[in-house]
Amino acid sequence: MAQSTQACNNSPDLCSRQYNNITHLGAHDSPFLRDETTSFSTSGNQFYNTTVQLEAGVRLLSAQVHSQNGSLRLCHSSCDLLDAGTLRNWLGEVKSFMDANPNEVVTILLVNSDDASASDLAAEYEAAGVDSYSYVPSSASASSTWPTLQSLISSNTRLVNFVASLDGNTAAPYLLDEFTHVFENDYENSELSDFSCTPNRPSGLSSGSTGGRMALMNHFLYLNQAFGIQSPNVGNITTTNAPGNSTGMLGMHLGQCSREYGTQPTFVLVDFFNVGPAIESVDSVNGVTNPVGRASVSKDVLTESEESAAGVNAAIGYWSVGLIAATLGYAIC
């Protein structure tokens, strides 16, 4: 059979593969930036915004949703720490990318921090106009019979949405309870040697018994600061996101989990996705050798200009907010 010349998620090789039979690169806390727009906030998880992430090959976007003054907003642990705007506007950003890229399948994972209802979340999807792209599975339970990327593209249901967590959803069947369909390994790691593949959420699972759920592999480190505050660890990121086979490297962790699960993880979440670059390890496990249609992004760790004094102000502001966060029991995660 002749190989398809149309690329799905940047590769013709992926078109005939089932959604759950490839690894989707994920940007952990996608909208929370460490760049000039946030004065290089130390609570930011990414150097580049969601649009750039998608253009560079990221296909899973995670975000935290909080209820603030009657609005659903994307906030990093607390809206007092880092507020990335409304869920509606961010979903509109995702829609703009999907409008312009009709052969791409995107996944969203929302951490439902304040237990918003399915109806309230769906209202934001509808206002952003992205609900029409959303996929509704044939079964509400975990399933190994997900469609191929080409099927999702052909039906124009190219957006898969998971929410952690969502109970009793009948209002919007395209909003899927994450832990019905997905399991995760541990996410609270602070050393390169901490990474494992052992299922952590939902409880009661083992690597050999996951109830048909897809694997989400968390692969990012926290930096433990004063007062119990955690922030994304950028100091080790060139190792953490590396494609190599040494302790703590993304390439090694993907190989380890693939062996333990008997199949490659369906999703992998990283901080500062451009470093490594993380997409190199994902291409390797997917067997993609000649990706097409991706934007080129610097592999460097971004740092604030020495000429700018904003870093001093940001550090002072962050320390003040950190004291508030510690008092209120927040963790920057």
Helices and strands as residue ranges (DSSP letters): G 12-14, G 19-21, E 24-27, G 36-38, H 50-55, E 60-68, E 71-75, E 83-86, H 87-100, E 106-112, H 118-128, G 131-133, H 149-154, E 159-164, E 175-177, H 178-181, E 182-185, G 192-194, E 199-201, E 214-218, E 222-224, G 226-228, E 230-232, H 237-240, H 250-261, E 267-270, H 278-286, H 310-328
